């Protein structure tokens, strides 16, 4: 493949956010470990498309309840706030679980965790 063709292919993939989609699909497969991966992916993509058409967020690997639980562990006395160090450690944990696209959505959905 020529350099121009490779560049064109990379531009196409970036424009349609294919690497993020593939990372999301792979993460879901690893996390869910379905018995029938093809059927799971078909259903997941169908749900993702439906959510996009509704302008929703789509399925999440790390949901609101998970984040509330994490925040509760970082704030055991229930003060409603955490230190910067706690935020950094919590963020490391979250980053180990979810992909970049999901992190961006969580920061939008949960402004309380912004530094």
N, C-alpha and C positions, 0 to 999 in steps of 0.2 A: 504494500500500500504506500502510495507516495505521501510525502510530507503534507501536501495540500489536502489530500483526502483524509489523512489522520486528523489534521486540524479541523476539518469540516465535521468529521464524525464526533470529535470531542465537543465542538460548539453545539452540535445537535443534542448530545447527551446532557450538557449543562443547561441548555435552553429549556429542555423538557424535564429537568430535575430527575433524570433516570438514576444517577448514583444514589441519591437520597431515597428514592423509592426502593431500590434494590437493598439498601442497608436496612430500611424499615421492614421489608418483607423477610429478610434473613433474620433480623432480631425477633420478629414475631414467631418465626418457625422454631428458633432456638428456645425461646421462652415458653411457647405453648406445647411444643413437641407433639403435634397432632398425629394420630394413627394414619391418616390419609392426607399427606402434605399437599397434594394437588388440589383436592377438594377444599381443604382449608384455605389455600391461596386464592382459589376461585371465589369463595365466599368472602374472604377478607377484601379482595379487590372490588367485589360488588358492593360491599358495605362502604368502602372508601369512596367509591363513585357516588353512591347515594348521599353520603354525608357532604361531599363536595357540591352536589346539585342543590342540597339544602343550605349550602354555605356553612356547614358545621365543621367540627374538628376531625371527625372520623374516629376510628378505634384508637385507643391509647394503650401502650404497654405499661405505662406508669401513670395511674389515674389519681384523681383528687383524694380519694381515701388513703392511698399510699403516701401521698405528700403530707396530708394532715397527720398521719401516723409518724412520719419522719420528723415533722416539726414538733410534735408532742414529745418525741424522744430528746430533741435538742432543747426543749423548753419544759423540763419536768415539773417546775413549780407553777407553770401556767401564767407566766408574766405577760405573754403576748409578744415577746420580742426575744431575739437571740443576738449573741455577740457576732462580730465579724469573723472571728475564728470558728465559731460554731457554723456560721453560714458557709465558710470555705470548706470545712469538713463535710457538711451535709451535701454541698454541691459536688464534692469528689464522689460521694456515694451515689448520688443521682446520675452523675456522668458515667459511672460504671454500669448503669442499668439501661439507660435510654440513649438514643442517638441524638445528634445535633438538632435535627428538626423538632423532635419532641421537647428538647430543652428550651428552645425558643418559645414554643407554645406555652409551656409551664410558666416561664417568666412573664408572659402576657397575662395568663390566667391568675397568677398568684403574686401580685406586686408586693405583698408583705415580705417576700424573700429577697427583694432587691436590696443591694448594698447602699 
